[in-house]
Amino acid sequence: MATIEEQILQQIKKYDTIIIHRHQRPDPDAFGSQLGLKAILQASFPEKRVYAVGKAVQGLSWMNENETFMDDIPDKAYKNALVIMVDTANAPRIDDQRWPNGLETIKIDHHPNDEPYGDWQWVKPGHSATSTMIYEFYEGLKDQGLVMTDAAARLLYIGIVGDTGRFMYGMDKETFRVVSELFNYKFNYEDVHHSMETITENAAKLSGYVLQNLTILPSGFAYIVLTKSLVQKFNLGESGTAFVVPLPSKIDKVKAWAIFEEQDEGNYRVRLRSRTIVINKIANQFEGGGHPMASGAWAQTAQDVDRLISIVDMALVKKYGVEKATQAITEQTESREN
């Protein structure tokens, strides 16, 4: 019986048009797996039309060196097309909601398969990155016509570096093996790391603000609420605030942390991280999910912000037996309201 990877390749070979999607608010792994797969398929099947769609993000535009970053395609392109979604656990998070208009759909992802959408699904929860899976897809089926390129290897490497936090978490022997194989291709990994680590002066100033104003509870939970007006003062353009997410991890007493960012609609995007307790089930309670130690969520109101803080705080209290910091939460709430 054919493996799921072989079945996916069989579908790819059947279609003249292939459209690749990824999730909204993309990170390096979303772009890396999407554009890396596109580069592999274009090199393998030059006669096919292969597109990558979704909103371009200025802060990650450096990832694609030689082409238009995202393809702008008409609705009619989806007629008789195969659509592949990468690195996206939930259908509502897919960027460009035209994806169901394809004739068949495939999901390739490394998050828990809480929503098994698509006609074909290749999901490996706990894998370090979807970009790792894309390399394994090529490696396992290169004798059936798949071709790797230097550009594809660079994109997959970027995706792996991004989703492992520069090789700080989610790592295993397989990840290092894949990275060692990618190093057989010609790309400048030093330039990759320089581009990923460099931030603007205004971003550096916001980083300083976050570290100075971070609330750290006795349990080891750290958090900060970034209001819309505050973020606007730092004039970050479209680069976003993702660069502040790793900052709390540099503090020795911090065991888990959250960055709350107010949105135009008045709700809060939540980036939730941990190095001790599992937090994706907590994120599930707030319209989110993700990896056990790295998840996203949404807090619709300030009360939801406080409730999420309390739940994570109590989880740490339960694990470590420290005193719950109810007073600290109350003081922070009063500060935001004032």
C-alpha positions in Angstrom: 0.0 0.0 0.0 1.3 3.4 -0.9 2.4 5.7 1.9 0.6 9.1 2.4 3.6 10.8 0.9 3.4 8.6 -2.2 -0.3 9.3 -2.4 0.3 13.1 -2.3 2.9 12.8 -5.0 0.5 10.9 -7.1 -2.0 13.7 -6.8 0.6 16.3 -7.6 1.5 14.4 -10.8 -2.2 14.3 -11.9 -2.7 18.1 -11.9 -1.5 20.8 -14.2 -2.2 23.6 -11.6 -1.0 23.4 -8.0 -1.8 26.2 -5.5 0.0 26.3 -2.1 -1.5 28.1 0.9 -0.2 28.6 4.4 -1.6 30.3 7.6 -2.4 33.9 8.2 0.2 36.1 10.0 2.9 33.8 8.7 6.1 33.0 10.4 9.4 31.7 8.8 8.1 28.0 8.8 4.9 29.0 7.1 6.8 30.8 4.3 9.7 28.3 4.3 7.5 25.3 3.8 5.2 27.0 1.4 7.9 28.6 -0.8 10.3 25.6 -0.4 7.6 23.2 -1.6 6.8 25.6 -4.5 10.5 25.6 -5.5 10.8 21.8 -5.4 7.7 21.3 -7.5 8.7 23.9 -10.0 12.1 22.3 -10.4 10.6 18.8 -10.5 7.7 19.6 -12.9 8.6 22.7 -15.0 5.5 22.1 -17.2 3.1 22.6 -14.3 1.7 25.9 -13.0 2.7 26.2 -9.3 1.6 29.1 -7.2 2.1 30.3 -3.6 -0.7 32.6 -2.4 -1.4 34.7 0.7 -0.6 38.1 2.0 3.0 39.2 1.7 4.6 40.3 5.0 7.2 43.1 4.7 9.2 41.9 7.6 9.8 38.5 6.0 10.2 39.6 2.4 13.9 39.0 2.6 13.2 35.2 2.5 12.5 35.1 -1.2 15.5 36.4 -3.1 14.7 36.2 -6.8 11.0 36.2 -7.5 7.7 37.9 -6.7 7.1 37.0 -3.1 3.5 35.9 -3.4 1.5 35.1 -6.5 -1.6 37.1 -7.4 -3.9 34.7 -9.2 -7.5 35.0 -10.4 -10.4 32.9 -9.0 -10.5 30.9 -12.2 -7.0 29.5 -11.5 -8.6 27.2 -8.8 -10.8 25.4 -11.4 -9.4 21.9 -11.8 -6.5 22.8 -9.4 -4.9 20.8 -6.6 -4.6 23.0 -3.5 -2.1 22.2 -0.7 -2.2 23.8 2.7 1.0 23.8 4.7 1.7 24.5 8.4 -1.9 25.4 9.2 -3.8 23.4 11.8 -7.2 25.0 11.5 -9.1 25.9 8.3 -10.2 29.4 9.5 -6.5 30.3 9.8 -5.7 29.6 6.1 -4.6 32.7 4.4 -6.8 33.3 1.3 -10.1 31.5 1.8 -10.5 30.5 -1.8 -8.8 27.2 -1.0 -12.0 25.1 -1.1 -12.5 26.1 -4.7 -9.8 23.6 -5.8 -10.8 20.2 -7.1 -8.9 18.4 -4.4 -7.1 19.6 -1.2 -4.1 18.4 0.8 -3.1 19.3 4.4 0.6 19.0 5.3 1.3 20.1 8.9 3.2 19.4 12.1 0.6 20.7 14.6 -1.8 18.5 16.5 -4.5 17.4 14.0 -7.4 18.9 16.0 -9.2 19.8 12.7 -8.6 17.1 10.0 -9.7 19.2 7.0 -8.8 18.4 3.4 -9.2 15.4 1.1 -5.6 14.2 2.0 -3.8 14.7 5.2 -0.2 14.2 6.1 0.2 15.4 9.7 3.1 14.7 12.1 2.4 16.3 15.4 5.5 17.1 17.4 7.7 17.3 14.3 10.1 20.3 14.7 8.8 22.2 11.6 6.6 21.7 8.5 9.8 22.6 6.6 11.4 19.5 8.0 8.5 17.4 6.6 8.9 19.0 3.2 12.5 18.0 3.0 11.6 14.4 4.1 8.9 14.5 1.3 11.6 15.3 -1.2 14.1 12.9 0.3 11.8 9.9 0.4 10.5 10.4 -3.2 13.5 11.8 -5.1 13.7 8.5 -7.0 10.2 9.3 -8.3 11.1 12.6 -9.8 11.4 15.2 -7.0 14.2 17.7 -7.4 15.8 19.8 -4.6 17.4 23.2 -5.4 19.7 25.5 -3.5 16.8 28.0 -3.2 14.5 25.4 -1.8 17.1 24.2 0.7 17.6 27.8 1.9 13.9 28.3 2.4 13.5 25.0 4.3 16.5 25.9 6.5 14.9 29.2 7.3 11.7 27.5 8.3 13.4 25.1 10.6 15.5 27.8 12.2 12.4 29.9 12.8 10.2 27.2 14.3 12.9 25.8 16.6 13.8 29.2 18.0 17.3 29.1 16.5 17.6 25.5 17.6 16.6 26.1 21.2 13.4 24.0 21.4 11.5 21.3 19.6 14.7 19.7 18.6 15.5 16.0 18.0 18.1 14.0 16.0 15.9 14.0 12.9 15.9 17.8 12.8 19.7 17.9 13.0 19.9 15.2 10.4 17.7 17.2 8.0 19.7 20.4 8.6 23.0 18.5 7.9 21.5 17.4 4.6 20.4 20.9 3.7 24.0 22.1 4.2 24.9 20.1 1.1 23.3 22.8 -1.0 24.7 26.2 -1.7 23.2 29.1 0.3 24.6 31.5 2.8 23.4 30.4 6.2 25.3 33.3 7.9 23.2 35.8 5.9 20.1 33.9 6.9 20.9 34.2 10.6 21.9 37.9 10.2 18.5 38.6 8.5 16.6 36.8 11.3 18.5 38.4 14.2 18.7 42.0 12.9 15.9 44.4 14.0 15.3 48.1 13.5 16.1 50.8 16.0 12.4 51.2 16.8 12.1 47.5 17.3 15.0 47.6 19.7 13.3 50.4 21.7 10.1 48.3 22.0 12.2 45.3 23.1 13.6 47.5 25.9 10.1 48.6 26.9 8.9 45.0 27.0 11.8 43.9 29.3 11.3 46.9 31.6 7.5 46.5 31.9 7.1 42.8 31.9 5.1 41.5 34.9 6.6 38.4 36.4 4.3 36.5 38.9 5.7 34.5 41.8 4.7 31.3 39.9 7.2 32.2 37.1 4.5 33.3 34.6 5.5 36.5 32.8 3.3 38.6 30.6 2.8 42.1 29.1 -0.2 43.7 27.4 0.8 45.8 24.3 -2.0 48.2 23.6 -2.6 49.4 20.0 -1.7 53.0 20.9 1.6 51.8 22.5 2.7 49.8 19.5 1.8 52.7 17.2 4.2 54.9 19.1 7.1 52.7 18.0 6.3 53.0 14.3 7.1 49.5 13.4 5.4 49.6 10.0 4.4 46.1 8.8 7.2 44.3 10.5 5.0 43.4 13.4 5.9 42.5 17.0 6.9 38.9 16.7 10.5 39.8 17.6 9.5 40.5 21.3 8.1 37.0 21.9 11.4 35.3 22.8 12.5 38.1 25.2 10.9 36.8 28.4 12.7 33.5 28.0 16.0 35.2 28.7 15.0 35.8 32.3 16.0 33.0 34.6 12.9 32.9 36.8 10.4 32.8 33.9 8.8 29.4 33.3 6.0 30.5 30.9 5.0 33.7 29.3 2.5 35.5 27.1 2.5 38.6 24.9 -1.0 40.1 24.6 -1.3 42.5 21.6 -4.4 44.6 21.2 -6.0 44.5 17.7 -7.9 47.1 15.7 -11.1 45.3 16.7 -10.4 45.7 20.4 -9.5 42.1 21.1 -6.1 40.7 21.9 -3.8 38.4 20.0 -2.0 36.1 22.4 1.4 34.5 21.9 1.8 31.9 24.6 5.1 30.1 25.4 6.4 27.8 28.0 9.5 25.8 28.9 7.9 23.7 31.6 4.1 23.2 31.4 2.0 22.2 28.4 0.1 25.2 27.2 -1.6 24.3 23.9 -4.7 22.9 25.8 -5.0 26.2 27.6 -4.8 28.0 24.2 -7.6 25.8 23.0 -9.9 27.4 25.6 -9.2 30.8 23.9 -9.8 30.1 20.2 -6.3 28.9 19.7 -3.9 26.1 19.8 -0.5 25.0 18.6 2.5 23.1 20.0 2.7 21.9 23.6 5.2 24.7 24.5 4.4 27.3 21.8 0.8 28.3 21.0 -1.4 31.2 19.9 -4.7 32.3 21.2 -7.3 35.1 21.3 -8.6 37.1 24.2 -11.8 38.9 23.2 -11.9 41.2 26.2 -9.7 42.5 29.0 -11.5 40.0 31.3 -10.4 37.2 29.0 -6.8 38.4 29.3 -7.1 38.2 33.1 -8.7 34.8 32.9 -5.9 33.4 30.7 -3.3 34.8 33.0 -5.0 33.2 36.0 -5.3 29.8 34.3 -1.6 29.7 33.4 -0.6 31.0 36.8 -2.6 28.3 38.5 -1.1 25.6 36.3 2.4 26.7 37.4 1.3 26.9 41.0 0.0 23.3 40.8 3.2 22.1 39.3 5.6 24.0 41.6 3.6 24.7 44.7 4.2 28.5 44.8 1.6 31.0 46.0 -0.9 32.3 43.5 -0.4 35.9 42.6 -4.0 37.1 42.6 -3.0 40.5 44.0 -0.4 41.1 41.3 -3.0 40.3 38.6 -5.5 42.7 40.2 -2.9 45.5 40.3 -2.0 44.9 36.7 -5.7 45.0 35.7 -6.2 48.3 37.5 -3.1 49.7 35.9 -4.4 48.9 32.4 -7.8 50.5 33.2 -6.2 53.6 34.5 
